[in-house]
């Protein structure tokens, strides 16, 4: 999943990813507050690894993650990332 921080810094937009429900890319948003995985990553300004989201204590998973039954993952900040879709499930990432 690739998230873009939206103007105002209150939400992220789901920009790219594989395995998400149809119609979510470019439309779904995630809260950027410190209680979300992505927002917590901004707060601590370093990569964040989650081994078991349902028992995580630093933040709660957003509905997008819970609805897709995501259990583990990692987040990292990539400044000035540009994404180009090159086919149905392939993306070119450039910073």
Secondary structure, 3 states (H helix, E strand, C coil): CEEEECCCCCEEEEEECCCCCCCCCCCCEEECCCCCHHHHHHHHCCCEEECCHHHCCCCCCCHHHHHCCCCCEEECCCCCCEEEEEECCEEEEEC
